[in-house]
Amino acid sequence: MSKQSTDTLLAAELADHFIEVILSTKPELLVSGIGGVADLHHIQQGAKALAHFRLTLIQELSQQPMPGMGAN
């Protein structure tokens, strides 16, 4: 596996952890207004926004030195 692939996988795991922490402590920061809303379009937009946030977080984290991996 290439270093870039490894960095991306580590970044994805870290991003998922950050999202899990946010959803368990302050979910309104990522999914405000979704709870109890019957509007499917609104829920889809929220899901797309969360997916975009995750992708952006992975991209940004993959550019950072990973703990235990040494600085590049």
PQR file of N, CA, C, O and H, with PARSE charges and radii, in Angstrom:
ATOM      1  N   MET A   1       0.862  -1.172   0.000 -0.4000 1.5000
ATOM      2  CA  MET A   1       0.000   0.000   0.000 -0.0000 2.0000
ATOM      3  C   MET A   1       0.905   1.232   0.000  0.5500 1.7000
ATOM      4  O   MET A   1       1.886   1.292   0.742 -0.5500 1.4000
ATOM      5  N   SER A   2       0.572   2.194  -0.824 -0.4000 1.5000
ATOM      6  CA  SER A   2       1.384   3.408  -0.916 -0.0000 2.0000
ATOM      7  C   SER A   2       1.210   4.271   0.333  0.5500 1.7000
ATOM      8  O   SER A   2       0.223   4.154   1.059 -0.5500 1.4000
ATOM      9  H   SER A   2      -0.224   2.145  -1.426  0.4000 1.0000
ATOM     10  N   LYS A   3       2.188   5.134   0.560 -0.4000 1.5000
ATOM     11  CA  LYS A   3       2.121   6.047   1.712 -0.0000 2.0000
ATOM     12  C   LYS A   3       0.895   6.946   1.614  0.5500 1.7000
ATOM     13  O   LYS A   3       0.243   7.229   2.618 -0.5500 1.4000
ATOM     14  H   LYS A   3       2.990   5.230  -0.030  0.4000 1.0000
ATOM     15  N   GLN A   4       0.582   7.396   0.387 -0.4000 1.5000
ATOM     16  CA  GLN A   4      -0.593   8.264   0.211 -0.0000 2.0000
ATOM     17  C   GLN A   4      -1.869   7.512   0.586  0.5500 1.7000
ATOM     18  O   GLN A   4      -2.750   8.073   1.237 -0.5500 1.4000
ATOM     19  H   GLN A   4       1.111   7.165  -0.429  0.4000 1.0000
ATOM     20  N   SER A   5      -1.974   6.241   0.178 -0.4000 1.5000
ATOM     21  CA  SER A   5      -3.152   5.444   0.528 -0.0000 2.0000
ATOM     22  C   SER A   5      -3.242   5.236   2.031  0.5500 1.7000
ATOM     23  O   SER A   5      -4.322   5.320   2.616 -0.5500 1.4000
ATOM     24  H   SER A   5      -1.258   5.784  -0.351  0.4000 1.0000
ATOM     25  N   THR A   6      -2.096   4.965   2.652 -0.4000 1.5000
ATOM     26  CA  THR A   6      -2.065   4.789   4.103 -0.0000 2.0000
ATOM     27  C   THR A   6      -2.477   6.071   4.808  0.5500 1.7000
ATOM     28  O   THR A   6      -3.268   6.041   5.751 -0.5500 1.4000
ATOM     29  H   THR A   6      -1.218   4.897   2.177  0.4000 1.0000
ATOM     30  N   ASP A   7      -1.939   7.204   4.349 -0.4000 1.5000
ATOM     31  CA  ASP A   7      -2.301   8.495   4.946 -0.0000 2.0000
ATOM     32  C   ASP A   7      -3.791   8.772   4.794  0.5500 1.7000
ATOM     33  O   ASP A   7      -4.427   9.276   5.720 -0.5500 1.4000
ATOM     34  H   ASP A   7      -1.296   7.229   3.583  0.4000 1.0000
ATOM     35  N   THR A   8      -4.350   8.446   3.631 -0.4000 1.5000
ATOM     36  CA  THR A   8      -5.775   8.679   3.391 -0.0000 2.0000
ATOM     37  C   THR A   8      -6.625   7.794   4.297  0.5500 1.7000
ATOM     38  O   THR A   8      -7.629   8.250   4.846 -0.5500 1.4000
ATOM     39  H   THR A   8      -3.834   8.037   2.879  0.4000 1.0000
ATOM     40  N   LEU A   9      -6.228   6.529   4.457 -0.4000 1.5000
ATOM     41  CA  LEU A   9      -6.976   5.634   5.342 -0.0000 2.0000
ATOM     42  C   LEU A   9      -6.905   6.102   6.795  0.5500 1.7000
ATOM     43  O   LEU A   9      -7.910   6.087   7.506 -0.5500 1.4000
ATOM     44  H   LEU A   9      -5.413   6.160   4.011  0.4000 1.0000
ATOM     45  N   LEU A  10      -5.724   6.513   7.230 -0.4000 1.5000
ATOM     46  CA  LEU A  10      -5.590   7.039   8.592 -0.0000 2.0000
ATOM     47  C   LEU A  10      -6.420   8.306   8.770  0.5500 1.7000
ATOM     48  O   LEU A  10      -7.061   8.494   9.805 -0.5500 1.4000
ATOM     49  H   LEU A  10      -4.908   6.525   6.653  0.4000 1.0000
ATOM     50  N   ALA A  11      -6.406   9.167   7.768 -0.4000 1.5000
ATOM     51  CA  ALA A  11      -7.193  10.400   7.827 -0.0000 2.0000
ATOM     52  C   ALA A  11      -8.685  10.083   7.873  0.5500 1.7000
ATOM     53  O   ALA A  11      -9.434  10.743   8.593 -0.5500 1.4000
ATOM     54  H   ALA A  11      -5.886   9.014   6.928  0.4000 1.0000
ATOM     55  N   ALA A  12      -9.122   9.081   7.114 -0.4000 1.5000
ATOM     56  CA  ALA A  12     -10.534   8.696   7.113 -0.0000 2.0000
ATOM     57  C   ALA A  12     -10.948   8.169   8.484  0.5500 1.7000
ATOM     58  O   ALA A  12     -12.026   8.499   8.978 -0.5500 1.4000
ATOM     59  H   ALA A  12      -8.513   8.545   6.529  0.4000 1.0000
ATOM     60  N   GLU A  13     -10.090   7.349   9.101 -0.4000 1.5000
ATOM     61  CA  GLU A  13     -10.397   6.842  10.441 -0.0000 2.0000
ATOM     62  C   GLU A  13     -10.477   7.985  11.449  0.5500 1.7000
ATOM     63  O   GLU A  13     -11.367   8.013  12.299 -0.5500 1.4000
ATOM     64  H   GLU A  13      -9.214   7.081   8.700  0.4000 1.0000
ATOM     65  N   LEU A  14      -9.548   8.918  11.347 -0.4000 1.5000
ATOM     66  CA  LEU A  14      -9.548  10.063  12.259 -0.0000 2.0000
ATOM     67  C   LEU A  14     -10.777  10.942  12.029  0.5500 1.7000
ATOM     68  O   LEU A  14     -11.400  11.404  12.985 -0.5500 1.4000
ATOM     69  H   LEU A  14      -8.825   8.896  10.656  0.4000 1.0000
ATOM     70  N   ALA A  15     -11.124  11.173  10.761 -0.4000 1.5000
ATOM     71  CA  ALA A  15     -12.313  11.973  10.436 -0.0000 2.0000
ATOM     72  C   ALA A  15     -13.567  11.310  10.990  0.5500 1.7000
ATOM     73  O   ALA A  15     -14.423  11.977  11.572 -0.5500 1.4000
ATOM     74  H   ALA A  15     -10.618  10.798   9.985  0.4000 1.0000
ATOM     75  N   ASP A  16     -13.675   9.985  10.806 -0.4000 1.5000
ATOM     76  CA  ASP A  16     -14.840   9.271  11.326 -0.0000 2.0000
ATOM     77  C   ASP A  16     -14.909   9.370  12.849  0.5500 1.7000
ATOM     78  O   ASP A  16     -15.991   9.495  13.423 -0.5500 1.4000
ATOM     79  H   ASP A  16     -12.980   9.444  10.333  0.4000 1.0000
ATOM     80  N   HIS A  17     -13.749   9.313  13.495 -0.4000 1.5000
ATOM     81  CA  HIS A  17     -13.724   9.459  14.956 -0.0000 2.0000
ATOM     82  C   HIS A  17     -14.207  10.855  15.359  0.5500 1.7000
ATOM     83  O   HIS A  17     -15.026  10.991  16.268 -0.5500 1.4000
ATOM     84  H   HIS A  17     -12.870   9.211  13.029  0.4000 1.0000
ATOM     85  N   PHE A  18     -13.696  11.899  14.680 -0.4000 1.5000
ATOM     86  CA  PHE A  18     -14.127  13.264  14.986 -0.0000 2.0000
ATOM     87  C   PHE A  18     -15.634  13.415  14.795  0.5500 1.7000
ATOM     88  O   PHE A  18     -16.311  14.018  15.628 -0.5500 1.4000
ATOM     89  H   PHE A  18     -13.030  11.789  13.942  0.4000 1.0000
ATOM     90  N   ILE A  19     -16.156  12.872  13.705 -0.4000 1.5000
ATOM     91  CA  ILE A  19     -17.592  12.968  13.426 -0.0000 2.0000
ATOM     92  C   ILE A  19     -18.382  12.226  14.502  0.5500 1.7000
ATOM     93  O   ILE A  19     -19.415  12.715  14.962 -0.5500 1.4000
ATOM     94  H   ILE A  19     -15.606  12.382  13.028  0.4000 1.0000
ATOM     95  N   GLU A  20     -17.900  11.044  14.907 -0.4000 1.5000
ATOM     96  CA  GLU A  20     -18.569  10.284  15.964 -0.0000 2.0000
ATOM     97  C   GLU A  20     -18.613  11.079  17.267  0.5500 1.7000
ATOM     98  O   GLU A  20     -19.639  11.107  17.946 -0.5500 1.4000
ATOM     99  H   GLU A  20     -17.061  10.648  14.533  0.4000 1.0000
ATOM    100  N   VAL A  21     -17.506  11.723  17.614 -0.4000 1.5000
ATOM    101  CA  VAL A  21     -17.459  12.532  18.837 -0.0000 2.0000
ATOM    102  C   VAL A  21     -18.441  13.697  18.739  0.5500 1.7000
ATOM    103  O   VAL A  21     -19.177  13.972  19.686 -0.5500 1.4000
ATOM    104  H   VAL A  21     -16.672  11.701  17.062  0.4000 1.0000
ATOM    105  N   ILE A  22     -18.454  14.375  17.603 -0.4000 1.5000
ATOM    106  CA  ILE A  22     -19.372  15.510  17.424 -0.0000 2.0000
ATOM    107  C   ILE A  22     -20.819  15.039  17.503  0.5500 1.7000
ATOM    108  O   ILE A  22     -21.638  15.666  18.174 -0.5500 1.4000
ATOM    109  H   ILE A  22     -17.856  14.151  16.833  0.4000 1.0000
ATOM    110  N   LEU A  23     -21.142  13.931  16.816 -0.4000 1.5000
ATOM    111  CA  LEU A  23     -22.517  13.436  16.820 -0.0000 2.0000
ATOM    112  C   LEU A  23     -22.959  12.979  18.207  0.5500 1.7000
ATOM    113  O   LEU A  23     -24.142  13.064  18.539 -0.5500 1.4000
ATOM    114  H   LEU A  23     -20.476  13.422  16.271  0.4000 1.0000
ATOM    115  N   SER A  24     -22.026  12.498  19.015 -0.4000 1.5000
ATOM    116  CA  SER A  24     -22.407  12.032  20.349 -0.0000 2.0000
ATOM    117  C   SER A  24     -22.437  13.154  21.383  0.5500 1.7000
ATOM    118  O   SER A  24     -23.021  12.987  22.453 -0.5500 1.4000
ATOM    119  H   SER A  24     -21.065  12.429  18.745  0.4000 1.0000
ATOM    120  N   THR A  25     -21.821  14.286  21.084 -0.4000 1.5000
ATOM    121  CA  THR A  25     -21.793  15.379  22.063 -0.0000 2.0000
ATOM    122  C   THR A  25     -22.591  16.607  21.636  0.5500 1.7000
ATOM    123  O   THR A  25     -23.291  17.202  22.456 -0.5500 1.4000
ATOM    124  H   THR A  25     -21.346  14.422  20.215  0.4000 1.0000
ATOM    125  N   LYS A  26     -22.495  16.986  20.386 -0.4000 1.5000
ATOM    126  CA  LYS A  26     -23.207  18.172  19.883 -0.0000 2.0000
ATOM    127  C   LYS A  26     -23.699  17.894  18.460  0.5500 1.7000
ATOM    128  O   LYS A  26     -23.220  18.519  17.514 -0.5500 1.4000
ATOM    129  H   LYS A  26     -21.926  16.503  19.720  0.4000 1.0000
ATOM    130  N   PRO A  27     -24.639  16.973  18.296 -0.5600 1.5000
ATOM    131  CA  PRO A  27     -25.075  16.588  16.953  0.2800 2.0000
ATOM    132  C   PRO A  27     -25.655  17.738  16.139  0.5500 1.7000
ATOM    133  O   PRO A  27     -25.619  17.710  14.909 -0.5500 1.4000
ATOM    134  N   GLU A  28     -26.186  18.740  16.814 -0.4000 1.5000
ATOM    135  CA  GLU A  28     -26.779  19.868  16.089 -0.0000 2.0000
ATOM    136  C   GLU A  28     -25.755  20.599  15.230  0.5500 1.7000
ATOM    137  O   GLU A  28     -26.129  21.296  14.286 -0.5500 1.4000
ATOM    138  H   GLU A  28     -26.216  18.763  17.814  0.4000 1.0000
ATOM    139  N   LEU A  29     -24.480  20.452  15.539 -0.4000 1.5000
ATOM    140  CA  LEU A  29     -23.444  21.090  14.719 -0.0000 2.0000
ATOM    141  C   LEU A  29     -23.367  20.482  13.322  0.5500 1.7000
ATOM    142  O   LEU A  29     -22.976  21.155  12.368 -0.5500 1.4000
ATOM    143  H   LEU A  29     -24.177  19.886  16.305  0.4000 1.0000
ATOM    144  N   LEU A  30     -23.743  19.203  13.203 -0.4000 1.5000
ATOM    145  CA  LEU A  30     -23.660  18.535  11.905 -0.0000 2.0000
ATOM    146  C   LEU A  30     -25.011  18.234  11.286  0.5500 1.7000
ATOM    147  O   LEU A  30     -25.122  18.169  10.062 -0.5500 1.4000
ATOM    148  H   LEU A  30     -24.061  18.657  13.979  0.4000 1.0000
ATOM    149  N   VAL A  31     -26.030  18.049  12.091 -0.4000 1.5000
ATOM    150  CA  VAL A  31     -27.329  17.632  11.558 -0.0000 2.0000
ATOM    151  C   VAL A  31     -28.473  18.451  12.134  0.5500 1.7000
ATOM    152  O   VAL A  31     -29.534  17.905  12.438 -0.5500 1.4000
ATOM    153  H   VAL A  31     -25.939  18.101  13.086  0.4000 1.0000
ATOM    154  N   SER A  32     -28.274  19.734  12.286 -0.4000 1.5000
ATOM    155  CA  SER A  32     -29.326  20.555  12.885 -0.0000 2.0000
ATOM    156  C   SER A  32     -30.602  20.476  12.065  0.5500 1.7000
ATOM    157  O   SER A  32     -30.579  20.555  10.837 -0.5500 1.4000
ATOM    158  H   SER A  32     -27.413  20.178  12.039  0.4000 1.0000
ATOM    159  N   GLY A  33     -31.688  20.323  12.751 -0.4000 1.5000
ATOM    160  CA  GLY A  33     -32.991  20.342  12.104 -0.0000 2.0000
ATOM    161  C   GLY A  33     -33.433  19.029  11.492  0.5500 1.7000
ATOM    162  O   GLY A  33     -34.565  18.943  11.015 -0.5500 1.4000
ATOM    163  H   GLY A  33     -31.707  20.259  13.749  0.4000 1.0000
ATOM    164  N   ILE A  34     -32.593  17.998  11.482 -0.4000 1.5000
ATOM    165  CA  ILE A  34     -32.997  16.735  10.854 -0.0000 2.0000
ATOM    166  C   ILE A  34     -33.951  15.965  11.757  0.5500 1.7000
ATOM    167  O   ILE A  34     -34.906  15.364  11.265 -0.5500 1.4000
ATOM    168  H   ILE A  34     -31.673  18.068  11.869  0.4000 1.0000
ATOM    169  N   GLY A  35     -33.718  15.970  13.050 -0.4000 1.5000
ATOM    170  CA  GLY A  35     -34.555  15.212  13.969 -0.0000 2.0000
ATOM    171  C   GLY A  35     -36.012  15.619  13.887  0.5500 1.7000
ATOM    172  O   GLY A  35     -36.344  16.793  14.056 -0.5500 1.4000
ATOM    173  H   GLY A  35     -32.942  16.459  13.450  0.4000 1.0000
ATOM    174  N   GLY A  36     -36.887  14.654  13.629 -0.4000 1.5000
ATOM    175  CA  GLY A  36     -38.311  14.908  13.601 -0.0000 2.0000
ATOM    176  C   GLY A  36     -38.826  15.562  12.333  0.5500 1.7000
ATOM    177  O   GLY A  36     -40.015  15.866  12.238 -0.5500 1.4000
ATOM    178  H   GLY A  36     -36.618  13.701  13.493  0.4000 1.0000
ATOM    179  N   VAL A  37     -37.965  15.783  11.367 -0.4000 1.5000
ATOM    180  CA  VAL A  37     -38.387  16.423  10.123 -0.0000 2.0000
ATOM    181  C   VAL A  37     -38.821  15.346   9.137  0.5500 1.7000
ATOM    182  O   VAL A  37     -38.080  14.397   8.879 -0.5500 1.4000
ATOM    183  H   VAL A  37     -36.999  15.536  11.445  0.4000 1.0000
ATOM    184  N   ALA A  38     -40.005  15.493   8.596 -0.4000 1.5000
ATOM    185  CA  ALA A  38     -40.532  14.501   7.668 -0.0000 2.0000
ATOM    186  C   ALA A  38     -40.162  14.816   6.221  0.5500 1.7000
ATOM    187  O   ALA A  38     -40.455  14.018   5.331 -0.5500 1.4000
ATOM    188  H   ALA A  38     -40.607  16.263   8.806  0.4000 1.0000
ATOM    189  N   ASP A  39     -39.538  15.937   5.970 -0.4000 1.5000
ATOM    190  CA  ASP A  39     -39.197  16.366   4.620 -0.0000 2.0000
ATOM    191  C   ASP A  39     -37.972  15.600   4.121  0.5500 1.7000
ATOM    192  O   ASP A  39     -36.853  15.854   4.565 -0.5500 1.4000
ATOM    193  H   ASP A  39     -39.300  16.585   6.693  0.4000 1.0000
ATOM    194  N   LEU A  40     -38.187  14.666   3.202 -0.4000 1.5000
ATOM    195  CA  LEU A  40     -37.112  13.830   2.679 -0.0000 2.0000
ATOM    196  C   LEU A  40     -36.023  14.669   2.030  0.5500 1.7000
ATOM    197  O   LEU A  40     -34.841  14.360   2.187 -0.5500 1.4000
ATOM    198  H   LEU A  40     -39.097  14.459   2.841  0.4000 1.0000
ATOM    199  N   HIS A  41     -36.385  15.713   1.312 -0.4000 1.5000
ATOM    200  CA  HIS A  41     -35.390  16.570   0.657 -0.0000 2.0000
ATOM    201  C   HIS A  41     -34.463  17.200   1.694  0.5500 1.7000
ATOM    202  O   HIS A  41     -33.251  17.262   1.486 -0.5500 1.4000
ATOM    203  H   HIS A  41     -37.345  15.964   1.185  0.4000 1.0000
ATOM    204  N   HIS A  42     -35.019  17.661   2.799 -0.4000 1.5000
ATOM    205  CA  HIS A  42     -34.217  18.280   3.861 -0.0000 2.0000
ATOM    206  C   HIS A  42     -33.239  17.261   4.455  0.5500 1.7000
ATOM    207  O   HIS A  42     -32.081  17.588   4.713 -0.5500 1.4000
ATOM    208  H   HIS A  42     -36.003  17.611   2.968  0.4000 1.0000
ATOM    209  N   ILE A  43     -33.702  16.038   4.668 -0.4000 1.5000
ATOM    210  CA  ILE A  43     -32.847  14.980   5.207 -0.0000 2.0000
ATOM    211  C   ILE A  43     -31.740  14.638   4.213  0.5500 1.7000
ATOM    212  O   ILE A  43     -30.590  14.443   4.606 -0.5500 1.4000
ATOM    213  H   ILE A  43     -34.643  15.772   4.458  0.4000 1.0000
ATOM    214  N   GLN A  44     -32.085  14.564   2.922 -0.4000 1.5000
ATOM    215  CA  GLN A  44     -31.076  14.271   1.899 -0.0000 2.0000
ATOM    216  C   GLN A  44     -30.017  15.365   1.845  0.5500 1.7000
ATOM    217  O   GLN A  44     -28.829  15.073   1.709 -0.5500 1.4000
ATOM    218  H   GLN A  44     -33.019  14.723   2.602  0.4000 1.0000
ATOM    219  N   GLN A  45     -30.434  16.607   1.949 -0.4000 1.5000
ATOM    220  CA  GLN A  45     -29.475  17.720   1.937 -0.0000 2.0000
ATOM    221  C   GLN A  45     -28.548  17.645   3.155  0.5500 1.7000
ATOM    222  O   GLN A  45     -27.350  17.905   3.044 -0.5500 1.4000
ATOM    223  H   GLN A  45     -31.399  16.845   2.060  0.4000 1.0000
ATOM    224  N   GLY A  46     -29.102  17.293   4.301 -0.4000 1.5000
ATOM    225  CA  GLY A  46     -28.284  17.138   5.502 -0.0000 2.0000
ATOM    226  C   GLY A  46     -27.271  16.014   5.355  0.5500 1.7000
ATOM    227  O   GLY A  46     -26.121  16.148   5.774 -0.5500 1.4000
ATOM    228  H   GLY A  46     -30.075  17.081   4.391  0.4000 1.0000
ATOM    229  N   ALA A  47     -27.696  14.906   4.760 -0.4000 1.5000
ATOM    230  CA  ALA A  47     -26.787  13.778   4.537 -0.0000 2.0000
ATOM    231  C   ALA A  47     -25.676  14.154   3.561  0.5500 1.7000
ATOM    232  O   ALA A  47     -24.518  13.789   3.761 -0.5500 1.4000
ATOM    233  H   ALA A  47     -28.630  14.796   4.419  0.4000 1.0000
ATOM    234  N   LYS A  48     -26.031  14.884   2.510 -0.4000 1.5000
ATOM    235  CA  LYS A  48     -25.022  15.335   1.544 -0.0000 2.0000
ATOM    236  C   LYS A  48     -24.026  16.287   2.202  0.5500 1.7000
ATOM    237  O   LYS A  48     -22.825  16.214   1.941 -0.5500 1.4000
ATOM    238  H   LYS A  48     -26.972  15.181   2.348  0.4000 1.0000
ATOM    239  N   ALA A  49     -24.524  17.172   3.047 -0.4000 1.5000
ATOM    240  CA  ALA A  49     -23.640  18.115   3.741 -0.0000 2.0000
ATOM    241  C   ALA A  49     -22.690  17.370   4.675  0.5500 1.7000
ATOM    242  O   ALA A  49     -21.512  17.716   4.764 -0.5500 1.4000
ATOM    243  H   ALA A  49     -25.499  17.231   3.259  0.4000 1.0000
ATOM    244  N   LEU A  50     -23.190  16.353   5.371 -0.4000 1.5000
ATOM    245  CA  LEU A  50     -22.345  15.565   6.263 -0.0000 2.0000
ATOM    246  C   LEU A  50     -21.291  14.793   5.470  0.5500 1.7000
ATOM    247  O   LEU A  50     -20.136  14.721   5.888 -0.5500 1.4000
ATOM    248  H   LEU A  50     -24.147  16.071   5.299  0.4000 1.0000
ATOM    249  N   ALA A  51     -21.677  14.218   4.337 -0.4000 1.5000
ATOM    250  CA  ALA A  51     -20.720  13.503   3.488 -0.0000 2.0000
ATOM    251  C   ALA A  51     -19.652  14.454   2.952  0.5500 1.7000
ATOM    252  O   ALA A  51     -18.475  14.098   2.892 -0.5500 1.4000
ATOM    253  H   ALA A  51     -22.616  14.277   3.998  0.4000 1.0000
ATOM    254  N   HIS A  52     -20.057  15.651   2.565 -0.4000 1.5000
ATOM    255  CA  HIS A  52     -19.101  16.643   2.072 -0.0000 2.0000
ATOM    256  C   HIS A  52     -18.150  17.065   3.190  0.5500 1.7000
ATOM    257  O   HIS A  52     -16.949  17.208   2.960 -0.5500 1.4000
ATOM    258  H   HIS A  52     -21.014  15.940   2.614  0.4000 1.0000
ATOM    259  N   PHE A  53     -18.675  17.264   4.387 -0.4000 1.5000
ATOM    260  CA  PHE A  53     -17.838  17.611   5.538 -0.0000 2.0000
ATOM    261  C   PHE A  53     -16.808  16.512   5.783  0.5500 1.7000
ATOM    262  O   PHE A  53     -15.637  16.799   6.027 -0.5500 1.4000
ATOM    263  H   PHE A  53     -19.650  17.149   4.573  0.4000 1.0000
ATOM    264  N   ARG A  54     -17.245  15.249   5.720 -0.4000 1.5000
ATOM    265  CA  ARG A  54     -16.336  14.119   5.948 -0.0000 2.0000
ATOM    266  C   ARG A  54     -15.242  14.094   4.894  0.5500 1.7000
ATOM    267  O   ARG A  54     -14.069  13.933   5.231 -0.5500 1.4000
ATOM    268  H   ARG A  54     -18.197  15.015   5.522  0.4000 1.0000
ATOM    269  N   LEU A  55     -15.600  14.249   3.628 -0.4000 1.5000
ATOM    270  CA  LEU A  55     -14.615  14.239   2.548 -0.0000 2.0000
ATOM    271  C   LEU A  55     -13.603  15.365   2.718  0.5500 1.7000
ATOM    272  O   LEU A  55     -12.399  15.148   2.574 -0.5500 1.4000
ATOM    273  H   LEU A  55     -16.553  14.380   3.355  0.4000 1.0000
ATOM    274  N   THR A  56     -14.083  16.555   3.020 -0.4000 1.5000
ATOM    275  CA  THR A  56     -13.183  17.693   3.222 -0.0000 2.0000
ATOM    276  C   THR A  56     -12.257  17.446   4.406  0.5500 1.7000
ATOM    277  O   THR A  56     -11.065  17.745   4.340 -0.5500 1.4000
ATOM    278  H   THR A  56     -15.060  16.731   3.136  0.4000 1.0000
ATOM    279  N   LEU A  57     -12.799  16.906   5.478 -0.4000 1.5000
ATOM    280  CA  LEU A  57     -11.998  16.606   6.659 -0.0000 2.0000
ATOM    281  C   LEU A  57     -10.920  15.573   6.329  0.5500 1.7000
ATOM    282  O   LEU A  57      -9.772  15.725   6.749 -0.5500 1.4000
ATOM    283  H   LEU A  57     -13.767  16.662   5.532  0.4000 1.0000
ATOM    284  N   ILE A  58     -11.273  14.536   5.591 -0.4000 1.5000
ATOM    285  CA  ILE A  58     -10.296  13.519   5.187 -0.0000 2.0000
ATOM    286  C   ILE A  58      -9.203  14.146   4.335  0.5500 1.7000
ATOM    287  O   ILE A  58      -8.020  13.882   4.552 -0.5500 1.4000
ATOM    288  H   ILE A  58     -12.205  14.412   5.251  0.4000 1.0000
ATOM    289  N   GLN A  59      -9.584  14.969   3.375 -0.4000 1.5000
ATOM    290  CA  GLN A  59      -8.592  15.601   2.503 -0.0000 2.0000
ATOM    291  C   GLN A  59      -7.634  16.475   3.300  0.5500 1.7000
ATOM    292  O   GLN A  59      -6.425  16.439   3.072 -0.5500 1.4000
ATOM    293  H   GLN A  59     -10.544  15.184   3.199  0.4000 1.0000
ATOM    294  N   GLU A  60      -8.159  17.247   4.219 -0.4000 1.5000
ATOM    295  CA  GLU A  60      -7.308  18.127   5.019 -0.0000 2.0000
ATOM    296  C   GLU A  60      -6.432  17.333   5.985  0.5500 1.7000
ATOM    297  O   GLU A  60      -5.251  17.641   6.145 -0.5500 1.4000
ATOM    298  H   GLU A  60      -9.141  17.275   4.405  0.4000 1.0000
ATOM    299  N   LEU A  61      -6.997  16.316   6.628 -0.4000 1.5000
ATOM    300  CA  LEU A  61      -6.217  15.516   7.569 -0.0000 2.0000
ATOM    301  C   LEU A  61      -5.122  14.722   6.868  0.5500 1.7000
ATOM    302  O   LEU A  61      -4.050  14.515   7.437 -0.5500 1.4000
ATOM    303  H   LEU A  61      -7.956  16.065   6.498  0.4000 1.0000
ATOM    304  N   SER A  62      -5.377  14.276   5.644 -0.4000 1.5000
ATOM    305  CA  SER A  62      -4.370  13.485   4.931 -0.0000 2.0000
ATOM    306  C   SER A  62      -3.148  14.317   4.568  0.5500 1.7000
ATOM    307  O   SER A  62      -2.103  13.762   4.229 -0.5500 1.4000
ATOM    308  H   SER A  62      -6.248  14.444   5.183  0.4000 1.0000
ATOM    309  N   GLN A  63      -3.263  15.629   4.634 -0.4000 1.5000
ATOM    310  CA  GLN A  63      -2.137  16.519   4.352 -0.0000 2.0000
ATOM    311  C   GLN A  63      -1.312  16.809   5.607  0.5500 1.7000
ATOM    312  O   GLN A  63      -0.258  17.440   5.528 -0.5500 1.4000
ATOM    313  H   GLN A  63      -4.112  16.080   4.909  0.4000 1.0000
ATOM    314  N   GLN A  64      -1.794  16.347   6.763 -0.4000 1.5000
ATOM    315  CA  GLN A  64      -1.120  16.605   8.037 -0.0000 2.0000
ATOM    316  C   GLN A  64      -0.268  15.401   8.433  0.5500 1.7000
ATOM    317  O   GLN A  64      -0.589  14.269   8.074 -0.5500 1.4000
ATOM    318  H   GLN A  64      -2.650  15.834   6.827  0.4000 1.0000
ATOM    319  N   PRO A  65       0.817  15.641   9.174 -0.5600 1.5000
ATOM    320  CA  PRO A  65       1.583  14.504   9.694  0.2800 2.0000
ATOM    321  C   PRO A  65       0.710  13.700  10.655  0.5500 1.7000
ATOM    322  O   PRO A  65       0.023  14.270  11.502 -0.5500 1.4000
ATOM    323  N   MET A  66       0.741  12.382  10.521 -0.4000 1.5000
ATOM    324  CA  MET A  66      -0.066  11.523  11.376 -0.0000 2.0000
ATOM    325  C   MET A  66       0.738  11.102  12.599  0.5500 1.7000
ATOM    326  O   MET A  66       1.920  10.780  12.481 -0.5500 1.4000
ATOM    327  H   MET A  66       1.299  11.919   9.833  0.4000 1.0000
ATOM    328  N   PRO A  67       0.107  11.100  13.774 -0.5600 1.5000
ATOM    329  CA  PRO A  67       0.810  10.676  14.991  0.2800 2.0000
ATOM    330  C   PRO A  67       1.360   9.262  14.825  0.5500 1.7000
ATOM    331  O   PRO A  67       0.665   8.365  14.346 -0.5500 1.4000
ATOM    332  N   GLY A  68       2.592   9.080  15.219 -0.4000 1.5000
ATOM    333  CA  GLY A  68       3.199   7.765  15.144 -0.0000 2.0000
ATOM    334  C   GLY A  68       3.745   7.405  13.781  0.5500 1.7000
ATOM    335  O   GLY A  68       4.399   6.374  13.629 -0.5500 1.4000
ATOM    336  H   GLY A  68       3.156   9.809  15.608  0.4000 1.0000
ATOM    337  N   MET A  69       3.485   8.241  12.782 -0.4000 1.5000
ATOM    338  CA  MET A  69       3.954   7.951  11.430 -0.0000 2.0000
ATOM    339  C   MET A  69       5.207   8.749  11.101  0.5500 1.7000
ATOM    340  O   MET A  69       5.819   8.524  10.057 -0.5500 1.4000
ATOM    341  H   MET A  69       2.953   9.079  12.906  0.4000 1.0000
ATOM    342  N   GLY A  70       5.604   9.682  11.972 -0.4000 1.5000
ATOM    343  CA  GLY A  70       6.762  10.525  11.698 -0.0000 2.0000
ATOM    344  C   GLY A  70       6.384  11.666  10.793  0.5500 1.7000
ATOM    345  O   GLY A  70       5.434  11.566  10.017 -0.5500 1.4000
ATOM    346  H   GLY A  70       5.107   9.866  12.820  0.4000 1.0000
ATOM    347  N   ALA A  71       7.112  12.734  10.885 -0.4000 1.5000
ATOM    348  CA  ALA A  71       6.848  13.905  10.034 -0.0000 2.0000
ATOM    349  C   ALA A  71       7.389  13.652   8.646  0.5500 1.7000
ATOM    350  O   ALA A  71       8.409  12.985   8.477 -0.5500 1.4000
ATOM    351  H   ALA A  71       7.884  12.815  11.515  0.4000 1.0000
ATOM    352  N   ASN A  72       6.692  14.196   7.638 -0.4000 1.5000
ATOM    353  CA  ASN A  72       7.129  14.035   6.243 -0.0000 2.0000
ATOM    354  C   ASN A  72       8.146  15.071   5.889  0.5500 1.7000
ATOM    355  O   ASN A  72       8.633  15.098   4.759 -0.5500 1.4000
ATOM    356  H   ASN A  72       5.863  14.738   7.775  0.4000 1.0000
TER
END
